[in-house]
Amino acid sequence: MKGIITWFADNHVAANLLMALIIVAGIMGLLSMKVEIFPEVSLDTISITVEYPGASPSEVEEGVIKKIEDQVAGLAGIKEITARAQEGLATVIIEVEKGWDIKKLLDEVKTSIDRITTFPEEAERPVVREVTRVHMVISLAVYGYSDESTLKEIARQIKERITNLPGITLAELSGVRAREIHVEIPAENLRRYSLTLGMVAEAIRNSSLDLPAGRIKTESREILLRAKGRRYYAQDYAQIPIIVRPDGSKVTLGDIATLKEGFQDVDISARFQGLPAVIINVYRIADQNALDVANKVFEFLEEIRPSLPKGVFVATYQDRSKNLRSRISLLVKNMSYGFVLVSLLLGLFLDAGLAFWVALGIPISFLGGIMLLPHLDVSINMISLFAFIMVLGIVVDDAIIVGENIFRKRASVGDPLRASIDGALEVGRPVVFAVLTTVAAFWPLLLGTGTMGKFMRNIPMVVIVVLMGSLVESLLILPSHLAICRVR
């Protein structure tokens, strides 16, 4: 340690280059960090979904689920496999062993699934993905004096326009009931046409499916064909043929039944300012910036408000980006106050030049830590900002101790360079051990497992890298600056 401290104190260009490197790398790291409300963490779960249009739950189980389970059951790292078969859809959930490399297992699962060649022809391509927790950035309320169907349709249109905005890809409706088509068939109509409810249900099911229709290979690419048959409205269902006679005439569902559009009979509702409402939740995913997402939504709201139907309104229901902005503002404010107070107090009792260089250690230490955080998969979020605010109170301690000791040495030694070297060396070891004891206090948080462990790892990561930056600044950069600083 003695050699490197002495070398940097005597080589001012090297110390300044190191400081410039930290500043530039820190700014680049800051610009490349993701901005999110809370950390996006893996749930140690892999999801496999396969659409199988028109298949019953038993057909889904036999044709899809059992084949997937047999194929992946022997892979190492799997803790538990659960599956659910429902009409037209197979879902397989793989829980991963703690500490296992989920990315590696995900690749192995994809490879294993690709080896299955006996899926039913009607089954879609399996979708294999890692399950992660995504967090809402902002939610909107579409409310007014209109009926539920109108509000839902307007909210759906707004949601689609929001997801078409650049930088926003995920938005969901909540507080709404699923649409239903109610089919009422008089018993006399069933008798007249010799029908049963099962026969009618089967005809409806077969006539409301999206089915794959094969592939066409061209010289440049392969084109997937699909027969679009799914129906969404009562008038579409009314045209479904129930009976087709030899002469080509048809008896449609509309001929034997009364169809009405409605909603599921479940207790789901949302209200805003005392009026019926539909909630639109907007999320940040992947590398999207939470603050940019919120800003684009706000701009979009101002754009669409004049074009809304009379009696329908849209407003912000919940804005989590406000909390993120508030915490960023608090960090900047506290850092500014710390810089000013350290400068004033050290300048008042010691020396103005010493005060400036010591106070400069605050931003340099932070930038020194920030340049490493993107490589440690740490983002700007509520948890990491809490850690920044917490470490702000201790990050300048190293520089104050080293700077004050160098100032004291200059009074007795006289030679600025000798005083800087001796002063830094004298307190260097205690400063290092003081930092290491703080690191040791936060280290156990890095050992946490499960979702909460991944969630909280941001705190020790931020504290440790910023303290390491403080150590580098106070022992390598500060002595060099004080060696050429004039002291009264």
Order of alpha helices (4+ residues) and beta strands (2+ residues): alpha-alpha-beta-alpha-alpha-beta-beta-alpha-beta-beta-alpha-beta-beta-alpha-alpha-beta-beta-alpha-beta-beta-alpha-beta-beta-beta-alpha-beta-alpha-alpha-alpha-alpha-alpha-alpha-alpha-alpha
